[in-house]
Amino acid sequence: MLTDEFRALYRKYAPDVHRFATYLSGDRSLADDVTSETFLRVWNSTEPIRLQTVRAYLFTIARNVYRHEIRRRSRHAELDGSEPATGPGLHERVEQRQALDLAFAALRQLPEADRTALLMRALDKTPYEEIAWTLGISVTAAKVKVHRARIKLAGMVPREVLS
């Protein structure tokens, strides 16, 4: 891949990949690593990138990098799933942070494929065709997976947190 083409690809899609990785993992530093590794793999790839499916392709790589990292970490140390606490702030910010933590905790309880499908659809309005391609399932199965993940998440998080 030519340097200018790669720069353009990175500028256009890196924020989407990073956001996806952040929501998938719940950890900004891991999302940084996943994003970097995703674009490193694209840079080193000998396969041409089809522009029609580039976002789905990047999300697939990011998902695989994330899954690999979780498997690697599970062999070395137990994850507690918590994020470092932020410094003291206004009462409202504390409440918002608690609600966000609750939502992230509920999101992490979803199976990885359900979480991936839900995040792709909710964050970027990714077409079901791209979700299906990323997960290796049919378009109908992708729609069902997103719908069921929404229902599961709604059942785990109080309504006031989701609004």
Secondary structure, 3 states (H helix, E strand, C coil): CCHHHHHHHHHHHHHHHHHHHHHHHCCHHHHHHHHHHHHHHHHHCCCCCCHHHHHHHHHHHHHHHHHHHHHHHHHHCCCCCCCCCCCCCCHHHHHHHHHHHHHHHHHHHCCHHHHHHHHHHHHHCCCHHHHHHHHCCCHHHHHHHHHHHHHHHHHHCCHHHHC
